[in-house]
Amino acid sequence: MCPSNQRRQNAGLRAALSRERRIMAADVHDSVAQNLTFAKMRLPLLRDAIEAGDAQLALAFLEDVRETLGEAHGNLRAVVTRMRSRADPQGLAGAFEALAARFRARSGIALELANHVPALRLPAPAQAELFHIVQEALANVERHSRARHSWLTLEPQAGRLEVRVEDDGLGGAERLAACTGHHGLAIMRERARRIGGEIWIGPRPAGGTSVRCTLPQPAGALA
């Protein structure tokens, strides 16, 4: 092989390795780091309950930590074995319903799910990327918004699919700084780019913050 071809091959291999590392980092962040962050948030509450002598509340927080660490362990095994998506027999509709239920239970924030494309079918890689984008956007609401209500909306828009995660919490410069400085937003943008989509973040007209993802709607996706 001539030197120029060898250099091109080596460059291609380095680019592929770098891409795989970014994907792995995104998967670890989405499926493990969120669990560990939740467990870390529960530990001070567990300590306070123990110090107050409230055994029932302490046991509840302990169970939260136990279940979350178990989920983190399972998710880490899935990442290691390249099982990158949370498969659901009902497809994206079922996956989003389950995600919404977990979000409500964990955060205490009301979440309204409006799925106007219940029969949506996307290629498996696009389904996995979109699921993780929404998962990270909801995690951002839980961490930064101080919201009481939130909304997850899926609807067709002129040949594209639009997915919005909105809340009635903090808005303006303070919230945007928290979001744009967050590693998760960069991962969301990279995930959207890989499936031909785009991410916008800005104020919600009625107050709060809106994260909007649009991506091409494949032929037959709604059939």
Buried (B, 14 or more C-beta within 10 A) or exposed (E): EEEEEEEEEEEEEEEEEEEEEBBBBBBBBBBBBBBEBBBEBBEEBBEEBBEEEEEEBBEBBBEBBEEBBEBBEBBBEBBEEEBBBBEBEEBBBEBBBEBBEBBBEBBEBBBEBEBEBEEBBBEEEBBBBBBBBBBBBBBBBBBBBEBEBBBBBBEBEEEEBBBBBBBBBBBEEEBBEBBEEBEBBBBBBBBBEBBEBEBEBEEBEEBBBBBBBBBBBBEEBBE
